[in-house]
Structure formats: C-alpha cells, structure tokens
Amino acid sequence: MIKSMTGYGSSIVNRKNICVEIEVKSLNSKFFDFNYRSDYADRLLENEIRNYVKSKLIRGKIEVKIEINNLLNPDSNELNKNKIKIYFEEIKDLLNKSMKVNDKEILKNILNNLSLFTSEKKYIIPNNIIMKGIKESIKKCIIFREDEGSEINKDLKKCINLISIEVDKILKIDESKNNILEKKMKDKISKIKNISFDKLRLEQEIFYYIEKLDINEEIVRLKKHLRLFNKTLKNKNPIGKKLNFICQEIGREINTIGSKCFNFQIQKSVINMKENLEKIKEENYNVL
C-alpha cells in the first residue's frame, strides 16, 4: 500500500482548566526532518515525541506544534517589566554616547520585539497526557497519508500501464523492421556493378549492422522493470526510494531504444514513454 509523505493530524486534550492543542504536519523530504515547537519546555518529552514520530511517520519534513492554553485565563503571557526596564536603560545609555534618540523611539522598538520580553506561565502537565494527544494526531496524519497515497497509486498504475502499451506497439513494429532493413540493403548492393566483394563477409557485416540496431534485449529488460514496478506497488513497507531506483532503470532502457531506432513510429512511442515516466517521477517525490 502506497503512503504519501504529505499528511496532517490534530487533537485537543483537556485537563482540568488546561487545554493542549497539538498539530502534526508532514511534507515530502528525502530524510526525516523533525521540527518541534511547543509552549511546554521538557527535553525528555521532546526526545520521546521525536522518537515516536520517527517510528510512525518514518520519513518526511515533520512539524509538531504543541500549544497550551489556560481556559480560565486565556492571556497566559505576562509582561516582563523588569527585563524591559533593563533593556531600555542599556539601549538609552549606549545610544546617548553616539546619537540622540528620544525615549519614545527606544520604547517603540522594544515593543516591536515584545515576544522577547514576555514570560509564559509554567504548567505542570503529565507527559502521558501530551503523548496521548501526540498519538491521536499521528494516527490522523497516517490516515491522511494513506488516503492521498491511494490517489497516487492510481496515477502511478495508469502511467506504468501506458508505458506497457507503448512497449507492445514498439515490439510489433520491430518484428518486421529487421527483415525490411535487410532486404533494402541487399537490394541496393545488388544494384552495384563492376565491383567484386566477398558475399560471406558482406552478410556478416549486414548481420552486425542489424544486430547493433536490435532492441530485443532492451525490450525484455524494460518489461521486467515494469513488472517489478507493479509488484513493488503492492508492498506494505515504504517503497518511495525503491521506486526511484526502478524508474532510473526504466529510463535507461527507454533512452537506449530511442538511440537505436530511427523509425518514426518507434520514436513517437519513445517520446510517449518518456512523458509518462516523468509523470511517475513527479508523483514519486511524494511517496513514502
């Protein structure tokens, strides 16, 4: 089952007069990129949350936000007046030595950075209460990932099926191509007069030339890669990186077919295959 790396989950946990709001957001990333924002400063809890999130979401740019509100007193931030006073005096003293700035301008700049001068009331909340909210949010985020992954899965299957159709078209054209090419070469050579040549050597050269243009091996390998891609889609484990590697092999075979064949219809099919492969790669950026 495919899972997207994009997801969202939230939960609210109430305890007495305290409300804990938790949000988990997930975006695509090559690695596990964890960003934690919380009103509740507890290093041990942060590590526990990080380890839990990594075990469940595995990969992606993950943001966990925890906001704690006092239901009886929503304005939980207190103005640190002493800190403001100290900063005010220090800035005024510093500026008076070099330039004249009035008190209002100093205070205005301090208030523009008010977050530096507020102190948050400390809450005592059991870690298991917060972890309960984290687990609920992660569960919703995973459901979100699965739903989006289901849509990605449909698109990937559609594109890989279109590539398979083009491969079958190429195979039909290629079956008659070599015989026609060999006949054309022999017809042209038969028209050459007054020149002696070794017929056996000529046949060897023709065979060598046709073999260089033969795409049978590429077709066989390409079909195997397409089957492996479809098989991998059914895997329950994270498959994003593996699908990327398979796409690289598919692209290599398509490019080789394109470089060997000059038939317009085959070239047209090659272009269509490349177009669908690019769509697969784009979708795959978001696959876990």
C-alpha positions in Angstrom: 0.0 0.0 0.0 1.4 3.4 -1.0 1.5 6.2 1.5 2.1 9.8 0.7 4.6 11.9 2.7 2.0 14.7 2.9 -0.2 14.5 5.9 -2.0 16.4 8.7 -3.4 15.5 12.0 -4.6 17.4 15.1 -6.0 16.8 18.5 -7.1 18.6 21.6 -6.6 17.2 25.1 -8.2 18.9 28.1 -7.1 18.5 31.7 -8.9 20.5 34.3 -8.6 24.1 33.2 -5.7 23.4 30.8 -6.3 22.8 27.0 -3.5 21.2 25.0 -3.7 21.7 21.2 -1.5 19.5 19.1 -0.8 19.7 15.3 1.3 17.4 13.2 2.1 18.4 9.6 4.1 16.3 7.2 5.6 17.2 3.8 7.9 15.3 1.4 11.6 15.1 2.1 14.5 12.7 1.3 15.1 12.2 5.0 13.5 12.5 8.4 13.4 16.3 9.1 11.9 17.0 12.5 10.8 20.4 13.7 9.3 20.8 17.2 7.5 23.9 18.5 6.0 23.9 22.0 4.9 26.1 24.9 5.9 23.2 27.2 9.7 23.0 27.7 10.7 19.5 28.5 13.7 18.0 26.8 12.9 14.4 27.8 9.4 14.7 26.4 10.7 16.3 23.2 13.0 13.3 22.6 10.2 10.9 23.4 7.9 12.7 20.9 10.7 12.8 18.3 11.4 9.0 18.6 7.7 8.2 18.4 7.1 10.4 15.4 10.1 8.8 13.6 8.9 5.3 14.3 5.4 6.0 12.9 6.0 8.5 10.0 9.5 7.3 9.1 10.4 10.0 6.5 9.4 13.5 5.6 9.6 17.1 6.8 7.6 16.8 10.0 6.4 19.7 12.1 5.0 19.1 15.6 3.3 22.0 17.3 2.0 22.0 20.9 0.1 24.9 22.3 -1.0 25.1 25.9 -3.8 27.4 26.9 -5.3 28.2 30.3 -9.1 28.1 29.9 -9.7 30.3 32.9 -7.1 32.9 31.8 -6.5 32.8 28.0 -3.9 35.6 28.2 -1.2 33.4 29.7 1.7 35.6 28.8 2.9 38.0 31.4 4.9 41.2 30.5 8.4 41.0 32.0 8.6 44.7 33.2 12.0 44.4 34.8 13.5 43.0 31.7 12.1 45.8 29.6 13.4 48.4 32.0 16.9 46.9 32.0 16.9 46.8 28.1 15.6 50.3 28.0 18.3 51.7 30.2 21.1 49.8 28.5 19.9 50.9 25.0 19.5 54.5 26.1 22.9 54.6 27.7 24.5 53.1 24.6 22.8 55.5 22.1 23.5 58.6 24.2 27.2 58.1 23.6 26.8 58.3 19.8 23.4 59.8 18.9 20.4 61.5 20.3 17.3 59.3 20.3 14.2 60.1 22.2 12.7 57.7 24.8 9.6 57.0 22.7 11.6 55.7 19.8 13.5 53.4 22.1 10.3 52.1 23.7 8.7 51.6 20.3 11.5 49.4 19.1 11.4 47.4 22.3 7.6 46.8 21.9 8.1 45.7 18.3 10.0 42.8 19.8 7.6 42.1 22.6 8.0 38.4 22.4 11.5 38.8 23.9 10.0 40.4 27.0 7.2 38.1 27.9 7.4 35.2 30.3 5.0 32.3 29.9 3.3 30.7 32.9 4.7 27.2 33.6 2.2 24.4 33.5 2.6 21.0 35.2 1.1 18.5 32.8 1.8 14.8 32.9 3.8 13.7 29.9 1.4 10.8 29.2 -1.4 13.4 28.7 0.6 15.1 26.0 1.7 11.8 24.5 -1.9 10.8 24.2 -2.6 13.8 22.1 0.5 13.2 20.0 -0.5 9.6 19.3 -4.0 10.7 18.2 -2.6 13.4 15.9 -0.1 10.9 14.4 -2.9 8.4 13.8 -4.9 11.0 11.9 -1.8 12.1 9.9 -1.2 8.4 8.9 -4.8 8.1 7.7 -4.4 11.3 5.7 -1.2 9.9 4.1 -2.9 6.6 3.2 -5.9 8.4 1.6 -3.5 10.6 -0.5 -1.3 7.5 -1.2 -4.3 5.7 -2.7 -4.8 8.5 -5.3 -1.0 8.5 -6.1 -1.2 4.7 -6.6 -4.0 5.1 -9.2 -1.9 7.7 -11.1 1.2 5.5 -11.0 -0.6 2.4 -12.3 -2.2 4.4 -15.1 1.2 5.8 -16.2 3.0 2.5 -16.0 0.2 0.8 -18.0 0.5 3.5 -20.7 4.3 2.7 -20.9 3.5 -1.0 -21.3 1.1 -0.2 -24.1 3.8 1.7 -26.0 6.3 -1.2 -25.4 3.8 -3.6 -27.1 3.5 -1.1 -30.0 7.3 -1.0 -30.5 7.5 -4.8 -30.3 5.1 -5.1 -33.2 6.9 -2.6 -35.4 10.3 -4.0 -34.5 9.3 -7.6 -35.6 9.1 -6.5 -39.3 11.8 -3.8 -39.2 14.9 -6.0 -39.4 13.6 -8.1 -42.3 12.7 -4.9 -44.2 16.1 -3.4 -43.4 18.0 -6.5 -44.5 16.0 -6.7 -47.8 16.6 -3.0 -48.6 20.3 -3.3 -48.0 20.6 -6.4 -50.2 18.6 -4.7 -53.0 20.9 -1.7 -53.0 24.0 -3.9 -53.0 22.7 -6.0 -55.9 22.5 -2.8 -58.0 26.2 -2.2 -57.6 28.0 -3.3 -60.7 31.7 -3.8 -61.7 32.7 -4.2 -58.1 33.7 -7.6 -56.7 33.1 -8.4 -53.0 33.1 -11.3 -50.6 29.4 -12.3 -50.2 30.1 -14.1 -46.9 31.8 -11.1 -45.5 29.0 -8.9 -46.7 26.4 -11.0 -45.0 28.5 -10.8 -41.8 28.6 -7.0 -42.0 24.9 -6.8 -42.6 24.2 -9.1 -39.7 26.5 -7.0 -37.5 24.8 -3.7 -38.5 21.3 -5.1 -37.9 22.4 -6.6 -34.5 23.6 -3.1 -33.4 20.1 -1.8 -34.1 18.3 -4.7 -32.4 16.3 -3.7 -29.4 15.1 -7.1 -28.2 17.3 -7.2 -25.1 16.2 -3.6 -24.1 12.5 -4.6 -24.6 13.0 -7.7 -22.4 14.7 -5.8 -19.6 12.2 -2.9 -19.8 9.3 -5.4 -19.4 11.0 -6.9 -16.4 11.4 -3.4 -14.8 7.7 -2.6 -15.5 6.6 -5.9 -13.8 8.9 -5.2 -10.8 7.4 -1.7 -10.5 3.9 -3.1 -10.4 4.9 -5.7 -7.9 6.6 -3.1 -5.7 3.4 -1.1 -5.6 1.8 -3.9 -3.6 4.5 -3.8 -0.9 3.3 -2.7 2.6 6.7 -1.2 3.5 7.9 2.2 2.4 8.7 2.0 -1.3 9.4 5.5 -2.4 13.2 5.1 -2.7 12.9 1.7 -4.4 10.5 3.1 -7.0 13.0 5.8 -7.7 15.7 3.2 -8.5 13.4 1.3 -10.7 12.5 4.5 -12.6 16.1 5.1 -13.3 16.4 1.6 -14.9 13.2 2.1 -16.9 14.6 5.5 -18.2 17.9 3.9 -19.2 16.2 1.2 -21.3 13.8 3.8 -22.9 16.8 6.0 -23.8 18.7 3.1 -25.4 15.7 2.1 -27.5 15.4 5.7 -28.7 19.0 5.9 -29.7 18.9 2.6 -31.6 15.8 3.2 -33.6 15.1 5.8 -36.3 11.6 4.6 -37.2 9.2 7.5 -36.7 6.5 5.4 -35.0 9.0 3.9 -32.6 10.4 7.4 -31.8 6.8 8.5 -31.2 6.3 5.7 -28.7 9.6 6.5 -27.0 8.5 10.1 -26.5 5.2 9.0 -25.0 7.1 6.6 -22.6 9.4 9.4 -21.5 6.4 11.7 -20.9 4.7 9.1 -18.7 7.9 8.3 -16.9 8.4 11.9 -16.0 4.8 11.9 -14.5 5.7 8.9 -12.4 8.9 10.5 -11.1 7.0 13.7 -10.2 4.4 11.7 -8.3 7.1 9.6 -6.7 8.7 12.6 -5.0 5.8 12.4 -2.5 5.8 8.6 -2.0 7.0 7.4 1.4 
